[in-house]
Amino acid sequence: MTVYSKIVGTGSYLPERVVTNRELEKSVDTTDAWIRERTGICERRIAAEDEYTLDLAEKASRRALEAANLDADEIDLIVVATTTADQIFPSTACLLQSRLRIKGCPAFDVQAVCTGFVYALGVADKFIATGAAKKALVVGAETFSRIIDWTDRNTCVLFGDGSGAVILEASDTPGVMSTHLHADGDYADYLHVPQGVSNAHAEVAAGRAYVEMNGSGVFRMAVTTLCRIADETLRHNKIDKQELDWLVPHQANIRIITATAKKLDLPMDRVIVTVDKHGNTSAASIPLALDEGVRSGKIRRGDLLMIEGFGGGFTWGSALIRY
């Protein structure tokens, strides 16, 4: 019998602090109108000084467990997608495992930046499909504000903090129908943090490890690649784009989201959009948007969803999901 993985619960968490475009106008040479026009972002959430990626991940995870009506000790796999781990090691997943009082199951992080949640979902889906796990917690959590240069107007207006989580459970009916994961490291310099532990430890210690981005290059590649992977996903599953109920995209830029929706002939009222309120939360953006879609009542059981992301690396990926 074929084993599938099915989403049985979603959860999310956003820090309390809201930073509006108007607030950013006071510190960098930008305007609310320019940010809205170019990105669609109106505000973003920023973690408190004593609030960390693990804290965000825990709150989203507990809400997902509650939605799934599961106890934490029923989970037998934890995969956390993050670029902003609190420590070099242990992994955020191991620290989350301890917080949730889960014993013994595999727990590890996945790092694919903004595509991280899709990668993590793909990995967890394979664990369940092979029988290596029955109930998986998949999390995207970021405190991206910690790697942003708040004097760089090209990047500081884009990003925010947050976390989203889903519970996957083994099922005899399709849930996650397919996942599609890709990368091309030749474009690493387009979007990266150039300092790391091995190559410039002093820079990291001094707090100078910040996101650097070729905005126009990233935009062009994202639009082209996301449209291409949408075709790949539909073709693999032998379905027509008219069969899709919802697009749940990575929330980076409203113009990228609009271009992808147009490619799929989806009206924007069938696209989950949170970029205006959240900004780009990297690996957290897709599960945040998914949870909002579910809790708002837009996404219902039986709906056919496509999720897709594009991030530094470059990485990109998609999944077709029968919710």
Secondary structure, DSSP 4 states (H G I P E B T S, - for coil): ---EEEEEEEEEE--SEEEEHHHHHTTSS--HHHHHHHH---EEEE--TT--HHHHHHHHHHHHHHHHT--GGG--EEEEE-SS-SSSSS-HHHHHHHHTT--SS-EEEE--GGGHHHHHHHHHHHHHHTTS-SEEEEEEEEEGGGG--TT-HHHHTTB-EEEEEEEEEEESS-SEEEEEEEE-GGGGGGEE----TTT-HHHHHTT----EE-HHHHHHHHHHHHHHHHHHHHHHHT--GGG--EEEE--S-HHHHHHHHHHTT--GGGB---HHHH-B-GGGHHHHHHHHHHHTTSS-TT-EEEEEEEETTTEEEEEEEE-
